[in-house]
Amino acid sequence: MYVIVILAMIAGFLALRLYSVLGKRTGHEQEPALRPAEERAKVGGLQPRPMPEATGDSVRLAEGLITPTGEAGVRALISADRSFDVPQFVEGAKSAYKMVLEAFWRGDRDALAWLCDADVLGSFEEAIAAREAEGHVLDNRLVRIEKAQIVDASVNGRIAEVSLRFEADIAAVTRDKDGNVIAGSLTDAVGTNDIWTFTRDIRSADPNWKLSETDEAA
Protein backbone atom coordinates (compact mmCIF):
# COMPACT_ATOMS: atom_id res chain seq x y z
CA MET A 1 0.00 0.00 0.00
CA TYR A 2 2.78 2.44 0.91
CA VAL A 3 4.58 1.65 -2.35
CA ILE A 4 1.44 2.51 -4.34
CA VAL A 5 1.06 5.81 -2.50
CA ILE A 6 4.71 6.74 -3.05
CA LEU A 7 4.52 5.87 -6.77
CA ALA A 8 1.36 7.94 -7.10
CA MET A 9 3.06 10.90 -5.44
CA ILE A 10 6.07 10.60 -7.77
CA ALA A 11 3.82 10.35 -10.83
CA GLY A 12 1.89 13.42 -9.69
CA PHE A 13 5.07 15.39 -9.17
CA LEU A 14 6.41 14.48 -12.62
CA ALA A 15 3.10 15.41 -14.21
CA LEU A 16 3.18 18.84 -12.59
CA ARG A 17 6.76 19.41 -13.74
CA LEU A 18 5.77 18.57 -17.32
CA TYR A 19 2.60 20.71 -17.27
CA SER A 20 3.60 24.37 -17.14
CA VAL A 21 3.30 27.02 -19.75
CA LEU A 22 1.26 29.96 -20.90
CA GLY A 23 0.29 33.45 -25.37
CA LYS A 24 1.16 36.32 -27.68
CA ARG A 25 4.09 38.40 -28.68
CA THR A 26 4.26 41.49 -30.84
CA GLY A 27 7.82 42.65 -30.99
CA HIS A 28 11.18 41.64 -32.39
CA GLU A 29 11.92 38.02 -33.28
CA GLN A 30 13.15 37.12 -29.84
CA GLU A 31 9.82 37.16 -28.09
CA PRO A 32 7.19 34.41 -28.62
CA ALA A 33 3.99 32.99 -27.14
CA LEU A 34 2.18 29.83 -26.10
CA ARG A 35 -0.91 27.64 -25.77
CA PRO A 36 -1.59 23.94 -25.19
CA ALA A 37 -4.00 21.57 -26.93
CA GLU A 38 -5.37 18.23 -25.82
CA GLU A 39 -1.93 16.64 -25.98
CA ARG A 40 0.06 19.60 -24.74
CA ALA A 41 1.44 17.46 -21.96
CA LYS A 42 3.88 16.24 -24.59
CA VAL A 43 5.31 19.75 -24.73
CA GLY A 44 4.73 21.04 -21.23
CA GLY A 45 2.32 23.40 -19.54
CA LEU A 46 1.63 25.61 -16.61
CA GLN A 47 -0.75 23.73 -14.36
CA PRO A 48 -1.91 24.90 -10.94
CA ARG A 49 -1.10 22.72 -7.98
CA PRO A 50 -3.89 22.08 -5.46
CA MET A 51 -3.21 24.17 -2.36
CA PRO A 52 -4.12 23.31 1.20
CA GLU A 53 -6.86 25.36 2.76
CA ALA A 54 -5.44 28.88 2.74
CA THR A 55 -4.75 29.94 6.28
CA GLY A 56 -1.83 32.29 5.64
CA ASP A 57 -1.16 35.14 3.30
CA SER A 58 -0.01 33.51 0.05
CA VAL A 59 0.77 36.88 -1.51
CA ARG A 60 2.91 37.99 1.40
CA LEU A 61 4.81 34.70 1.40
CA ALA A 62 5.63 34.99 -2.32
CA GLU A 63 8.34 37.54 -1.54
CA GLY A 64 10.06 38.95 -4.62
CA LEU A 65 7.71 37.21 -7.05
CA ILE A 66 5.01 39.90 -7.16
CA THR A 67 5.43 43.64 -7.64
CA PRO A 68 3.29 46.00 -5.52
CA THR A 69 1.14 46.73 -8.57
CA GLY A 70 0.25 43.07 -8.92
CA GLU A 71 -0.59 42.21 -5.32
CA ALA A 72 -4.27 43.14 -5.35
CA GLY A 73 -4.90 41.22 -8.55
CA VAL A 74 -3.13 38.13 -7.26
CA ARG A 75 -5.19 38.24 -4.06
CA ALA A 76 -8.36 38.37 -6.16
CA LEU A 77 -7.15 35.47 -8.28
CA ILE A 78 -6.31 33.32 -5.26
CA SER A 79 -9.72 34.09 -3.82
CA ALA A 80 -11.38 32.94 -7.06
CA ASP A 81 -9.10 29.96 -7.64
CA ARG A 82 -7.58 28.24 -4.59
CA SER A 83 -5.39 26.10 -6.81
CA PHE A 84 -3.34 29.13 -7.89
CA ASP A 85 0.13 28.85 -6.39
CA VAL A 86 2.40 31.85 -6.97
CA PRO A 87 5.87 30.20 -6.80
CA GLN A 88 4.78 27.28 -8.95
CA PHE A 89 3.14 29.60 -11.47
CA VAL A 90 6.26 31.76 -11.80
CA GLU A 91 8.49 28.72 -12.26
CA GLY A 92 6.10 27.38 -14.90
CA ALA A 93 6.06 30.76 -16.64
CA LYS A 94 9.87 30.78 -16.78
CA SER A 95 9.82 27.34 -18.38
CA ALA A 96 7.18 28.53 -20.82
CA TYR A 97 9.24 31.60 -21.70
CA LYS A 98 12.22 29.43 -22.63
CA MET A 99 10.12 26.83 -24.42
CA VAL A 100 8.24 29.31 -26.56
CA LEU A 101 11.32 31.29 -27.52
CA GLU A 102 13.19 28.17 -28.57
CA ALA A 103 10.22 26.82 -30.53
CA PHE A 104 9.89 30.13 -32.35
CA TRP A 105 13.60 30.38 -33.09
CA ARG A 106 13.71 26.92 -34.67
CA GLY A 107 10.39 27.46 -36.46
CA ASP A 108 8.60 24.63 -34.68
CA ARG A 109 4.97 25.37 -35.57
CA ASP A 110 3.63 22.22 -33.92
CA ALA A 111 5.15 23.08 -30.55
CA LEU A 112 3.85 26.65 -30.78
CA ALA A 113 0.37 25.39 -31.66
CA TRP A 114 0.23 23.70 -28.25
CA LEU A 115 1.61 26.67 -26.42
CA CYS A 116 -0.04 29.71 -28.01
CA ASP A 117 -3.53 31.03 -28.45
CA ALA A 118 -4.82 31.60 -31.98
CA ASP A 119 -3.73 35.24 -32.28
CA VAL A 120 -0.25 34.64 -30.95
CA LEU A 121 0.22 31.52 -33.02
CA GLY A 122 -0.82 33.44 -36.12
CA SER A 123 1.73 36.16 -35.42
CA PHE A 124 4.50 33.64 -34.92
CA GLU A 125 3.61 31.71 -38.03
CA GLU A 126 3.72 34.90 -40.11
CA ALA A 127 7.14 35.79 -38.73
CA ILE A 128 8.46 32.28 -39.32
CA ALA A 129 7.13 32.26 -42.90
CA ALA A 130 8.75 35.63 -43.64
CA ARG A 131 12.03 34.40 -42.20
CA GLU A 132 11.93 31.22 -44.26
CA ALA A 133 11.10 33.16 -47.43
CA GLU A 134 14.31 35.15 -46.96
CA GLY A 135 16.30 32.01 -46.28
CA HIS A 136 17.21 33.18 -42.79
CA VAL A 137 17.84 30.91 -39.82
CA LEU A 138 17.95 32.05 -36.20
CA ASP A 139 20.79 30.69 -34.11
CA ASN A 140 19.70 32.20 -30.79
CA ARG A 141 20.32 31.13 -27.22
CA LEU A 142 18.62 32.08 -23.97
CA VAL A 143 21.60 32.68 -21.70
CA ARG A 144 19.70 33.29 -18.50
CA ILE A 145 16.49 34.65 -17.03
CA GLU A 146 17.58 37.29 -14.56
CA LYS A 147 14.14 37.98 -13.10
CA ALA A 148 10.52 36.94 -13.47
CA GLN A 149 7.86 38.81 -11.50
CA ILE A 150 4.09 39.07 -11.62
CA VAL A 151 3.26 42.68 -12.41
CA ASP A 152 -0.50 42.42 -12.86
CA ALA A 153 -3.35 39.95 -12.45
CA SER A 154 -7.10 40.03 -12.83
CA VAL A 155 -10.21 37.87 -12.89
CA ASN A 156 -13.03 38.83 -15.26
CA GLY A 157 -15.87 36.39 -14.82
CA ARG A 158 -14.28 33.00 -15.32
CA ILE A 159 -11.22 34.26 -17.19
CA ALA A 160 -8.02 34.88 -15.22
CA GLU A 161 -5.07 36.82 -16.60
CA VAL A 162 -1.59 37.10 -15.15
CA SER A 163 1.14 39.34 -16.58
CA LEU A 164 4.81 38.80 -15.78
CA ARG A 165 7.87 40.87 -16.46
CA PHE A 166 10.85 38.87 -17.72
CA GLU A 167 14.37 40.24 -17.65
CA ALA A 168 16.65 37.97 -19.63
CA ASP A 169 19.92 37.81 -21.56
CA ILE A 170 19.74 36.45 -25.10
CA ALA A 171 22.57 35.72 -27.53
CA ALA A 172 21.17 36.18 -31.03
CA VAL A 173 22.58 35.34 -34.44
CA THR A 174 20.86 35.35 -37.84
CA ARG A 175 22.38 33.20 -40.59
CA ASP A 176 21.68 33.00 -44.31
CA LYS A 177 20.79 29.79 -46.12
CA ASP A 178 24.49 28.94 -46.43
CA GLY A 179 25.09 29.31 -42.69
CA ASN A 180 26.90 32.64 -42.92
CA VAL A 181 26.30 35.11 -40.07
CA ILE A 182 24.46 38.17 -41.32
CA ALA A 183 23.55 39.70 -37.94
CA GLY A 184 24.22 39.32 -34.25
CA SER A 185 26.78 37.47 -32.16
CA LEU A 186 26.69 34.46 -29.85
CA THR A 187 29.44 35.97 -27.71
CA ASP A 188 27.54 39.14 -26.82
CA ALA A 189 24.27 38.56 -24.99
CA VAL A 190 21.66 41.30 -25.22
CA GLY A 191 19.40 42.17 -22.30
CA THR A 192 15.66 41.97 -22.99
CA ASN A 193 12.69 43.14 -20.92
CA ASP A 194 9.34 41.66 -21.81
CA ILE A 195 5.81 41.54 -20.44
CA TRP A 196 4.02 38.27 -21.13
CA THR A 197 0.37 37.71 -20.25
CA PHE A 198 -1.07 34.25 -19.59
CA THR A 199 -4.77 33.44 -19.62
CA ARG A 200 -6.91 30.60 -18.30
CA ASP A 201 -10.58 29.79 -17.82
CA ILE A 202 -10.53 28.96 -14.11
CA ARG A 203 -13.74 26.92 -14.41
CA SER A 204 -12.45 24.79 -17.23
CA ALA A 205 -11.35 21.18 -16.73
CA ASP A 206 -8.22 22.12 -18.70
CA PRO A 207 -5.66 23.18 -16.06
CA ASN A 208 -3.26 24.79 -18.51
CA TRP A 209 -2.61 28.48 -19.03
CA LYS A 210 -1.82 29.87 -22.45
CA LEU A 211 0.18 32.86 -23.49
CA SER A 212 -2.22 35.50 -24.77
CA GLU A 213 -0.04 38.58 -25.25
CA THR A 214 3.58 39.69 -25.25
CA ASP A 215 5.04 43.17 -25.28
CA GLU A 216 8.33 44.87 -24.67
CA ALA A 217 8.54 46.26 -21.16
CA ALA A 218 9.14 49.95 -20.70
C-alpha positions in Angstrom: 0.0 0.0 0.0 2.8 2.4 0.9 4.6 1.6 -2.3 1.4 2.5 -4.3 1.1 5.8 -2.5 4.7 6.7 -3.1 4.5 5.9 -6.8 1.4 7.9 -7.1 3.1 10.9 -5.4 6.1 10.6 -7.8 3.8 10.4 -10.8 1.9 13.4 -9.7 5.1 15.4 -9.2 6.4 14.5 -12.6 3.1 15.4 -14.2 3.2 18.8 -12.6 6.8 19.4 -13.7 5.8 18.6 -17.3 2.6 20.7 -17.3 3.6 24.4 -17.1 3.3 27.0 -19.8 1.3 30.0 -20.9 0.3 33.5 -25.4 1.2 36.3 -27.7 4.1 38.4 -28.7 4.3 41.5 -30.8 7.8 42.6 -31.0 11.2 41.6 -32.4 11.9 38.0 -33.3 13.2 37.1 -29.8 9.8 37.2 -28.1 7.2 34.4 -28.6 4.0 33.0 -27.1 2.2 29.8 -26.1 -0.9 27.6 -25.8 -1.6 23.9 -25.2 -4.0 21.6 -26.9 -5.4 18.2 -25.8 -1.9 16.6 -26.0 0.1 19.6 -24.7 1.4 17.5 -22.0 3.9 16.2 -24.6 5.3 19.7 -24.7 4.7 21.0 -21.2 2.3 23.4 -19.5 1.6 25.6 -16.6 -0.7 23.7 -14.4 -1.9 24.9 -10.9 -1.1 22.7 -8.0 -3.9 22.1 -5.5 -3.2 24.2 -2.4 -4.1 23.3 1.2 -6.9 25.4 2.8 -5.4 28.9 2.7 -4.7 29.9 6.3 -1.8 32.3 5.6 -1.2 35.1 3.3 0.0 33.5 0.1 0.8 36.9 -1.5 2.9 38.0 1.4 4.8 34.7 1.4 5.6 35.0 -2.3 8.3 37.5 -1.5 10.1 38.9 -4.6 7.7 37.2 -7.1 5.0 39.9 -7.2 5.4 43.6 -7.6 3.3 46.0 -5.5 1.1 46.7 -8.6 0.3 43.1 -8.9 -0.6 42.2 -5.3 -4.3 43.1 -5.4 -4.9 41.2 -8.5 -3.1 38.1 -7.3 -5.2 38.2 -4.1 -8.4 38.4 -6.2 -7.1 35.5 -8.3 -6.3 33.3 -5.3 -9.7 34.1 -3.8 -11.4 32.9 -7.1 -9.1 30.0 -7.6 -7.6 28.2 -4.6 -5.4 26.1 -6.8 -3.3 29.1 -7.9 0.1 28.9 -6.4 2.4 31.9 -7.0 5.9 30.2 -6.8 4.8 27.3 -9.0 3.1 29.6 -11.5 6.3 31.8 -11.8 8.5 28.7 -12.3 6.1 27.4 -14.9 6.1 30.8 -16.6 9.9 30.8 -16.8 9.8 27.3 -18.4 7.2 28.5 -20.8 9.2 31.6 -21.7 12.2 29.4 -22.6 10.1 26.8 -24.4 8.2 29.3 -26.6 11.3 31.3 -27.5 13.2 28.2 -28.6 10.2 26.8 -30.5 9.9 30.1 -32.3 13.6 30.4 -33.1 13.7 26.9 -34.7 10.4 27.5 -36.5 8.6 24.6 -34.7 5.0 25.4 -35.6 3.6 22.2 -33.9 5.2 23.1 -30.6 3.9 26.6 -30.8 0.4 25.4 -31.7 0.2 23.7 -28.2 1.6 26.7 -26.4 0.0 29.7 -28.0 -3.5 31.0 -28.4 -4.8 31.6 -32.0 -3.7 35.2 -32.3 -0.3 34.6 -31.0 0.2 31.5 -33.0 -0.8 33.4 -36.1 1.7 36.2 -35.4 4.5 33.6 -34.9 3.6 31.7 -38.0 3.7 34.9 -40.1 7.1 35.8 -38.7 8.5 32.3 -39.3 7.1 32.3 -42.9 8.7 35.6 -43.6 12.0 34.4 -42.2 11.9 31.2 -44.3 11.1 33.2 -47.4 14.3 35.1 -47.0 16.3 32.0 -46.3 17.2 33.2 -42.8 17.8 30.9 -39.8 18.0 32.0 -36.2 20.8 30.7 -34.1 19.7 32.2 -30.8 20.3 31.1 -27.2 18.6 32.1 -24.0 21.6 32.7 -21.7 19.7 33.3 -18.5 16.5 34.6 -17.0 17.6 37.3 -14.6 14.1 38.0 -13.1 10.5 36.9 -13.5 7.9 38.8 -11.5 4.1 39.1 -11.6 3.3 42.7 -12.4 -0.5 42.4 -12.9 -3.3 40.0 -12.5 -7.1 40.0 -12.8 -10.2 37.9 -12.9 -13.0 38.8 -15.3 -15.9 36.4 -14.8 -14.3 33.0 -15.3 -11.2 34.3 -17.2 -8.0 34.9 -15.2 -5.1 36.8 -16.6 -1.6 37.1 -15.2 1.1 39.3 -16.6 4.8 38.8 -15.8 7.9 40.9 -16.5 10.8 38.9 -17.7 14.4 40.2 -17.7 16.6 38.0 -19.6 19.9 37.8 -21.6 19.7 36.5 -25.1 22.6 35.7 -27.5 21.2 36.2 -31.0 22.6 35.3 -34.4 20.9 35.3 -37.8 22.4 33.2 -40.6 21.7 33.0 -44.3 20.8 29.8 -46.1 24.5 28.9 -46.4 25.1 29.3 -42.7 26.9 32.6 -42.9 26.3 35.1 -40.1 24.5 38.2 -41.3 23.5 39.7 -37.9 24.2 39.3 -34.2 26.8 37.5 -32.2 26.7 34.5 -29.8 29.4 36.0 -27.7 27.5 39.1 -26.8 24.3 38.6 -25.0 21.7 41.3 -25.2 19.4 42.2 -22.3 15.7 42.0 -23.0 12.7 43.1 -20.9 9.3 41.7 -21.8 5.8 41.5 -20.4 4.0 38.3 -21.1 0.4 37.7 -20.3 -1.1 34.3 -19.6 -4.8 33.4 -19.6 -6.9 30.6 -18.3 -10.6 29.8 -17.8 -10.5 29.0 -14.1 -13.7 26.9 -14.4 -12.4 24.8 -17.2 -11.3 21.2 -16.7 -8.2 22.1 -18.7 -5.7 23.2 -16.1 -3.3 24.8 -18.5 -2.6 28.5 -19.0 -1.8 29.9 -22.4 0.2 32.9 -23.5 -2.2 35.5 -24.8 0.0 38.6 -25.2 3.6 39.7 -25.3 5.0 43.2 -25.3 8.3 44.9 -24.7 8.5 46.3 -21.2 9.1 50.0 -20.7 
